[in-house]
Amino acid sequence: MAGKRGVKSAEYQPGLFIQRNLTLEEATQCKAWVMDNEDLLSVLSDFVAAGIKCSVRHDDYGDCIACWLTWHDQGGDKRDHILTGRGRSAFTALGEVLYKLVVLYRGEFPKTSGVSSSDLWEDVK
């Protein structure tokens, strides 16, 4: 469907949320990792350049700031997967989601096959 000036509007594509909660030990390690990593924006920039979309906003459901990293690869088993991080500020939410991606998932966006079914949430609209 063409929008204004002949530009096609994006169609909504449901995503698959990977809601990986941190253990108490991981949360402690995450905080230390974020505080020791002075260059989080550079880390984020590398992932964005590789095709990962970053969104940050207030999450009404959790009454916190949430950060979502979404993989928009054109195919494969990680297309439109959404990794989440939450915190009291945009910085802590970004730090948590980057910790998950860099440390827990070793820099590779998680695939459905490598994630527990209890950590997957369908995006319904």
Phi and psi in degrees as a GROMACS rama.xvg file:
@    title "Ramachandran Plot"
@    xaxis  label "Phi"
@    yaxis  label "Psi"
@TYPE xy
-84.6507  136.095  ALA-2
-97.1146  -155.94  GLY-3
-60.8543  143.076  LYS-4
58.0818  27.3627  ARG-5
75.7238  9.64527  GLY-6
-85.6322  130.444  VAL-7
-72.404  135.275  LYS-8
-83.0177  147.679  SER-9
-71.8705  138.857  ALA-10
-89.0515  145.015  GLU-11
-70.005  128.115  TYR-12
-118.094  119.244  GLN-13
-64.503  144.137  PRO-14
-109.524  175.051  GLY-15
-120.143  110.661  LEU-16
-76.3  130.543  PHE-17
-103.913  96.7082  ILE-18
-93.9768  82.322  GLN-19
-93.7691  102.078  ARG-20
-78.0543  143.452  ASN-21
-86.5685  142.536  LEU-22
-72.5845  169.361  THR-23
-59.3533  -41.8602  LEU-24
-64.4995  -43.8992  GLU-25
-64.6959  -38.2728  GLU-26
-62.7135  -39.7788  ALA-27
-65.4002  -44.3423  THR-28
-64.5067  -37.9375  GLN-29
-61.3955  -46.7352  CYS-30
-59.6934  -45.1977  LYS-31
-65.0467  -40.7748  ALA-32
-62.6817  -43.8095  TRP-33
-64.7998  -44.1731  VAL-34
-69.7748  -29.4269  MET-35
-82.9477  -18.2497  ASP-36
-98.0036  93.6706  ASN-37
-73.0347  -13.3829  GLU-38
-115.175  44.8879  ASP-39
-60.4623  -34.9602  LEU-40
-66.8526  -33.6303  LEU-41
-67.3281  -41.8203  SER-42
-59.8298  -46.8125  VAL-43
-61.3254  -44.5752  LEU-44
-57.7225  -39.1515  SER-45
-63.1333  -41.5757  ASP-46
-69.7426  -38.7008  PHE-47
-64.1089  -40.5035  VAL-48
-63.6745  -26.1842  ALA-49
-85.6987  -0.308495  ALA-50
108.833  8.10677  GLY-51
-93.1781  131.386  ILE-52
-92.9119  137.388  LYS-53
-115.106  130.325  CYS-54
-129.695  138.387  SER-55
-134.526  132.08  VAL-56
-166.278  170.967  ARG-57
-71.3121  134.027  HIS-58
-102.54  108.32  ASP-59
-62.3144  -38.8576  ASP-60
-61.588  -45.963  TYR-61
-94.2643  -3.00375  GLY-62
47.9757  54.7063  ASP-63
-153.674  -179.441  CYS-64
-91.807  133.845  ILE-65
-120.764  147.218  ALA-66
-126.993  129.799  CYS-67
-119.139  132.213  TRP-68
-108.841  124.407  LEU-69
-120.487  129.201  THR-70
-91.1802  118.775  TRP-71
-111.205  38.4438  HIS-72
-62.0986  151.197  ASP-73
-76.2089  -5.30354  GLN-74
-165.795  -174.511  GLY-75
91.4221  178.85  GLY-76
-93.2189  16.7327  ASP-77
-127.075  15.061  LYS-78
-64.6333  131.346  ARG-79
58.6859  30.0986  ASP-80
-84.0173  143.378  HIS-81
-124.333  117.997  ILE-82
-99.5807  134.912  LEU-83
-115.745  152.142  THR-84
-141.952  143.882  GLY-85
-133.886  151.937  ARG-86
-168.305  -177.756  GLY-87
-80.4933  -16.7483  ARG-88
-139.066  166.959  SER-89
-62.0875  -36.4749  ALA-90
-63.3552  -46.8825  PHE-91
-70.5926  -34.0577  THR-92
-66.679  -43.8918  ALA-93
-62.9987  -43.9895  LEU-94
-59.521  -42.0547  GLY-95
-65.2887  -45.7362  GLU-96
-68.7082  -35.5937  VAL-97
-69.5277  -36.2471  LEU-98
-58.8236  -45.7622  TYR-99
-59.5215  -46.3494  LYS-100
-69.7252  -45.7469  LEU-101
-77.5167  -46.2132  VAL-102
-90.6504  -54.178  VAL-103
-73.2888  -38.3764  LEU-104
-104.794  10.2694  TYR-105
53.1726  38.0925  ARG-106
80.787  -2.20304  GLY-107
-105.092  126.219  GLU-108
-60.2712  130.994  PHE-109
-64.2772  143.839  PRO-110
-97.8911  155.216  LYS-111
-55.7743  -40.3964  THR-112
-65.9142  -20.2808  SER-113
-101.049  10.796  GLY-114
-122.182  138.213  VAL-115
-60.7457  140.264  SER-116
-61.1356  -25.0766  SER-117
-72.3046  -15.4204  SER-118
-94.3483  1.19356  ASP-119
-102.975  134.717  LEU-120
-131.517  124.603  TRP-121
-71.2491  139.246  GLU-122
-87.736  110.004  ASP-123
-110.233  140.408  VAL-124
